[in-house]
Amino acid sequence: VIPFKTKISLRPKQMSKLEEGQLARMQEDESLNIQQSMYSWFLKRKQQGKMWVDVQDVSTTNALLVKKGIKYENIADFTPSEIAEILEVDAVIIGTFETNKPMYDGARIALALLIGFYGSTNQATINMFIHNAKDGKVLVNYNKRVSGSIGSSTDQLINIVMRKASRRIP
């Protein structure tokens, strides 16, 4: 599971109150939280005996990517096959995540303190792909829009999405 490309859309008034680079950091943090939540979801299913393949730990994944000069900002410059080869895995899970409000606690708290933003998470859309390492072909694609609430977390979002997506995963 690699970090998902994340886009957080805020209103112009909210954007004007953010410091330079703060939105980019929030998006990268959200991406890493999604990656960790997805890994945790797979690990839990593995421990329950509901999954028969291993999923690489995200700290290993991210360390291998950094060693090869792959960062959040340039990960889209590499094909799924190239990433899978670097990670020495049989398949790679990539995707995108878009929301108009952050899901993870750190960003929600930061926005509340900086710009007085509270409230529901509104809509979030996740588009997940599982690519075969050998030829890069898409094995599974799942796109889902979910609505969050005041207490929504990344783990809750991933649990909702993966429960439904797992029916399509061989």
Beta strands, then each sheet from edge to edge (+ up, - down):
strand 1: 5-8
strand 2: 91-99
strand 3: 123-132
strand 4: 138-147
sheet 1: 1+ 2+ 3- 4+
end
